[in-house]
Amino acid sequence: MRFFKKKAHDKIEVHFFDSKTRNVFAKSLLPIERLPESFEASTTFHLKDQDWSVVEARPMTAAEFRKTGKLFLVLSKIEKLSVDPSKILFSLPTVAGDGLPAITPGTSMLGTDAIAIHEDDWRQIEWLPTSIADVIESELKSVMTIHQKERQEYGFTRCHLRPVLPFLSPDREIRLSDLREALGPNATWLRGFGIGGIAGIAENSFAVRLLSSIELFGITDGDRIQSICFANTSVNNIPEPDVQNLANFAAAHDLLLVDWCRVIALPGIHPDYVSYFTRS
């Protein structure tokens, strides 16, 4: 008996669905070169004089639809804004002023346990050295001013752009191995982190999920940690010993836990950490 390998398709039959009606509104036979390698990143199509964003793709990768020759895309119509730009509100009172981390070429979050963050959540909750406490306090005052003077029902009329602040103090080296030991054997170490809407995983990144459901992520240079941020700070019904371990680690390395949007800066004191992580 002879077995024949299925030929890969160089043209893909694409079915376009409207996300509102869930009905097919267009079909097209597209060369594989005109389609992305994956739909992990935000993707836009221009069809019938209208821009559409992809909200769902089946299958997700070219490797898969190259085999079947078929691709099903659910699209959402991109509506043009007719709102006065001056009346558009910001959803957050502050964002980091430095750029997003670089993405490792050729990587993907698909099929991995990597943490995905929104681009505006970069450095919103982080550990910073107490050596820059004066700078942190000044920036928190600016954020508080946004809360007090620019808050409206559904957002903020202004957003404070924080200056580029140092991550961890260069004279107090913190190693990833130190963090692994401090968080204990029940911590689950993940593939790293990525940014929603962008394909790939951040270069030299790490991520960890604690038994309490707290999630940390950051960037390393070899074993040396350059930044430590928090993706999730809401705990389940077993906050300890994770909260104690985090407070001890912060105290040992002279770190402040800074939550920029909530205007909070905490030293590594256990009761303060309990109040923060168990807040309702």
C-alpha positions in Angstrom: 0.0 0.0 0.0 1.3 3.4 -0.9 0.7 6.5 1.2 0.6 9.9 -0.4 1.4 13.1 1.5 -1.3 15.7 1.2 -0.2 18.7 -0.9 -0.1 22.0 0.9 -2.5 24.6 -0.5 -1.0 27.7 -2.1 -4.4 29.3 -2.3 -6.8 29.5 0.6 -10.6 29.7 0.4 -11.5 32.4 2.9 -15.0 32.7 4.4 -15.7 36.1 6.0 -18.4 36.2 8.7 -20.0 39.4 10.2 -19.6 39.2 14.0 -23.0 40.8 14.5 -25.1 38.5 12.2 -22.6 35.5 12.2 -23.5 35.2 8.5 -21.0 34.9 5.6 -20.9 38.1 3.7 -18.0 37.4 1.4 -15.8 34.6 0.1 -12.4 34.9 -1.6 -9.6 32.6 -2.9 -6.4 34.3 -1.6 -2.8 33.3 -2.2 -1.2 32.1 1.0 1.3 34.9 0.7 -1.4 37.5 1.3 -2.4 36.0 4.7 -0.5 36.3 7.9 1.4 33.5 9.5 -1.0 33.7 12.4 -3.9 35.8 13.6 -2.4 36.1 17.1 -1.7 39.8 16.3 -4.5 42.3 15.6 -5.4 42.0 11.9 -7.4 44.3 9.6 -9.0 43.6 6.3 -10.4 46.1 3.8 -13.6 44.6 2.2 -16.4 46.3 0.3 -15.0 49.8 1.0 -15.0 49.1 4.7 -12.3 48.3 7.2 -12.9 45.2 9.3 -10.9 43.8 12.3 -10.5 40.0 12.9 -12.1 38.9 16.1 -11.9 35.2 15.5 -10.0 33.0 13.1 -10.4 29.2 12.5 -7.8 28.0 12.3 -5.4 30.5 13.8 -2.2 29.8 11.9 -1.0 29.5 8.3 0.5 26.1 9.1 -3.0 24.8 9.8 -5.0 26.5 7.0 -2.3 25.7 4.5 -3.1 22.0 5.1 -6.9 22.4 4.8 -7.1 25.1 2.1 -9.9 26.8 4.1 -10.0 29.7 6.6 -13.0 31.1 8.4 -12.8 34.6 9.7 -15.2 36.5 12.0 -14.9 40.2 11.4 -16.1 43.3 13.2 -16.8 46.5 11.2 -14.5 49.3 12.2 -16.7 52.3 12.7 -15.3 55.8 12.0 -15.4 58.1 15.0 -17.6 61.2 14.6 -16.9 62.3 18.2 -15.2 65.5 19.1 -11.7 64.4 20.0 -11.6 66.8 22.9 -14.5 64.9 24.5 -12.8 61.5 24.4 -11.9 60.2 27.9 -8.9 58.3 29.0 -9.6 55.0 30.7 -6.6 55.2 33.0 -5.2 58.2 35.0 -1.6 57.3 34.1 0.6 55.2 31.8 4.3 54.5 31.7 6.4 56.8 29.6 8.9 54.2 28.4 8.3 52.0 25.4 6.9 48.5 25.4 9.4 45.6 25.7 10.8 44.1 22.4 9.2 40.9 21.1 11.3 37.9 20.4 11.1 37.3 16.6 9.4 34.1 15.5 7.7 33.5 18.9 4.0 33.0 19.6 1.8 33.0 22.7 -0.5 30.5 20.9 -0.6 27.2 22.7 1.6 28.4 25.5 0.9 29.4 29.1 2.4 32.9 28.6 0.7 35.8 30.4 -0.9 38.3 28.0 -1.0 41.9 29.2 -2.7 44.9 27.7 -0.2 47.5 26.4 -1.6 50.1 28.9 -0.9 47.7 31.8 2.9 47.8 31.3 4.5 48.9 34.5 1.2 49.9 36.2 1.9 47.8 39.3 5.6 47.2 39.9 8.3 46.9 42.4 10.7 49.8 42.5 13.7 50.6 44.7 13.1 52.7 47.8 16.2 54.7 46.7 13.9 56.7 44.3 11.1 57.1 46.9 11.1 60.9 46.4 10.6 60.6 42.7 7.8 58.0 43.3 6.1 60.3 45.7 6.2 63.2 43.3 4.7 61.1 40.5 2.0 59.7 42.7 1.0 63.3 43.6 0.6 64.0 39.9 -1.6 60.9 39.5 -3.6 62.0 42.5 -4.2 65.4 40.8 -5.6 63.5 37.8 -8.0 61.7 40.1 -9.1 64.8 41.9 -9.4 67.3 39.0 -9.8 65.3 35.8 -12.1 62.4 36.9 -15.4 62.1 35.1 -18.1 59.3 35.3 -16.5 57.0 32.8 -12.9 58.1 32.6 -10.4 60.9 32.8 -10.1 64.1 30.7 -6.3 63.9 31.0 -3.7 61.1 31.5 -0.4 61.5 33.3 2.5 60.2 31.3 5.1 59.1 33.8 8.8 59.7 33.0 11.1 56.8 32.4 11.9 55.6 35.9 14.7 53.1 36.7 13.5 49.6 37.3 15.5 48.0 40.1 18.4 49.6 41.8 21.7 48.8 39.9 23.6 48.6 43.2 21.2 46.0 44.7 21.4 43.1 42.2 18.4 40.8 42.3 18.6 37.4 40.6 15.8 35.3 39.2 17.0 32.4 41.2 16.5 34.6 44.3 12.9 35.2 43.3 12.3 31.5 42.5 13.6 30.5 46.0 11.5 33.2 47.7 8.2 32.3 46.1 8.5 28.7 47.0 7.9 25.3 45.4 4.2 25.9 44.8 4.8 28.7 42.3 4.1 27.9 38.6 6.7 29.3 36.3 5.3 30.2 32.9 6.6 30.8 29.4 7.0 34.5 29.8 4.6 37.3 28.8 3.3 38.9 25.7 1.2 42.0 24.8 -2.4 41.6 23.7 -2.8 42.3 19.9 0.9 41.7 19.2 2.2 38.4 18.1 5.0 36.9 20.2 6.6 36.7 23.6 8.7 39.6 25.1 12.4 39.1 24.9 14.1 37.8 28.0 10.8 37.7 29.8 9.6 35.6 32.7 6.2 35.1 34.4 5.0 33.2 37.4 1.6 32.4 38.9 1.4 31.8 42.6 -1.0 29.4 44.3 -2.9 32.4 45.6 -3.5 33.4 41.9 -1.1 36.4 42.1 0.8 36.8 38.9 4.2 38.4 38.4 6.1 39.1 35.2 9.2 41.0 34.1 12.4 41.2 32.1 15.8 39.6 32.9 19.4 40.0 31.7 20.6 36.4 32.1 19.8 35.6 35.7 19.7 39.2 36.8 16.2 40.7 37.0 15.7 44.1 35.4 12.0 44.6 36.2 9.3 42.9 38.3 5.7 43.8 37.6 2.3 42.4 38.7 -0.3 41.2 36.2 -2.9 40.0 38.8 -3.1 41.2 42.4 -6.5 39.6 43.3 -6.0 36.6 45.6 -8.2 33.6 46.0 -9.2 32.1 49.4 -5.6 31.1 50.2 -3.5 34.3 50.2 -0.8 32.9 52.6 2.0 32.1 52.5 2.4 33.9 49.1 1.6 37.4 50.6 4.1 36.8 53.4 6.8 35.6 50.9 6.2 38.7 48.7 6.5 41.1 51.7 9.6 39.3 52.9 11.2 39.5 49.4 10.4 43.3 49.1 11.9 44.0 52.6 15.0 41.9 51.9 15.7 43.8 48.6 14.5 47.2 49.7 11.6 47.5 47.3 8.4 49.5 47.2 5.3 48.0 45.7 3.9 50.8 43.6 0.3 50.7 42.2 0.3 53.8 40.0 -3.4 53.9 39.2 -4.5 53.4 42.8 -1.9 55.8 44.0 -0.3 53.4 46.4 3.3 52.7 47.5 3.9 50.0 50.1 7.1 49.0 51.9 7.6 45.3 52.5 5.5 45.1 55.6 3.3 42.0 55.9 0.1 43.6 57.3 0.2 46.3 54.5 0.6 43.6 51.9 -2.3 41.6 53.4 -4.6 44.7 53.2 -3.5 45.4 49.6 -3.8 41.9 48.2 -7.0 40.9 50.0 -8.9 44.1 49.3 -12.4 43.6 48.0 
